[in-house]
């Protein structure tokens, strides 16, 4: 329900449709063919839209043609009616099926776009207003970090949170919350900076030049007047645009590299202040069988590092039976707790339950209380059995993963740098450990052979999702496109296509995480989020950024690229320039989704519901955290990067996209600046891993941009030179990606700095130990 409500803003949609009832007369003259939809608004005179063609087609024949090929547009130029395929550039054929997952540019899109902007701006204002009121009404849900003195207090006024949020610096967020969250906010700063540098000249110089000197190729498509759609083929303006492409590439590349350099001191500080329990511990995987007891493993490392002090060694153990007992015990405890709370609230007779299917009824609270006592004894016995069995190599409970804790950090760092420990290259894999509270212990107890098989099956599942996902996206989008809202059609045309894509894309993180958690070894949930960031981004590259180039047939698109890789230039140039209106609506809809997220309506609903039975503190514990599939660091990082990718890839084709993208990140900075700092609970911190991947993805977006623009100039220019100059920017972009991957040693702190460090700084506090929770007495 949370994914559905977030992906499709139902509330603003319904409100907008109702309000449009008043505005519908203003759109009565909207064109019949707009945004790929064939229905006309009620009251519009469509007989004036379907004029007799020069080929003598009857009106009915033209209607059938429009229904069969929805991505056509009608323009009138020089007294002659032209029926122009939006995805075909003067006879140039695409290598993929006609795209239907995203609508193509068409006459009348201006009215639909204005309606979408008005609707979404109003929705943003309404949602932020509701959030401002809810924040004062439920401070425990919207200001828990302030109540715990983690973050500063916020003025108790409707708009007081805005100034406090904006005034918080990135370094302060890193100190109070996590470096990962701080760098997410820094990413919004970076994107707004890039979009300002690029977007201002695009809107004030390039856009007007396209409008007045492009040759009016857009005809009656007013929304394309500032974009490439208004520049006719063989125009001399393409010489100017090849220089513009180079400017965009240089600006983005320079901004990314300079931002990475500014990140390095923050990363060093984070590494230096790492909690001692984590800084002094090494995660050891693929431990050979002869060392799979804690005693023999400790002796081995004392032999290998005789001058080091080893404080503790813990081998991950097979505790599946113990976990089952604890799960049953905790479920019984929960039942007792709920029944006691309900009885205290409502009174009346005590609840009853049957001991067996045909047994007599007994007091439910007493029955489950006795059951808890019985299970508690079994838990203690099973824990003792595992502990004893772990002392022997043939005990059958020890795994090949262990945590070795040293007395000094320098010894742990030196251990991480040891290589070629034995002749088997697959043994003794050494890693920096995750936070103790974030470890996925079941992943660490997997058999090494089964781990490889599961990983292979996981990749097969990802490939299957890749080929099965596009039909779902197309079906949902086409379903939204065929709905006729009558008088509200102009408004629906601006919302429906992007809503379908948003709806389907919203479920992608859940599908991917199901695959990752069932097939891949992740070690920690934070690393699952990082894996999600990578794959989610690439899926959206295919299904969002390249949607029009992919078309309906993902298999054919993929086959074409493998067989003819250089056809990517023409495939992208044939379709993507004609879908800029879709991405303008896509960005505008993003504004509303961010504003909706500020309300935290799902945690709030859970809190209000649980509070009817439990105390406020307990209800808050049960309501948190927010859904991590969609709202986690991985999902948010990928979606934010995709929004910026839209700005980079399509910003030159349609200069207004730069402004829309800038507004998107301004809203992100305001909304999530508050949520990260004051409302949401602290998550496991990877120290900027998501940030580095976001920068890498921006450089990949630059490569996609250069490929697209090179293909466009090669097709449209009157000579090869503009396209060749743009191809130089492509080579420069690819070199930037390769340079970035090896330019910075950011993952580990230099060993020299560790040896020189005298400990004159504060270590971050981090509760927990590297022992499975179920193996800790009292849990």
Beta strands, then each sheet from edge to edge (+ up, - down):
strand 1: 72-77
strand 2: 80-85
strand 3: 281-285
strand 4: 310-317
strand 5: 352-354
strand 6: 361-363
strand 7: 398-406
strand 8: 429-432
sheet 1: 1+ 2-
sheet 2: 4+ 7- 3+ 8-
sheet 3: 5+ 6-
end
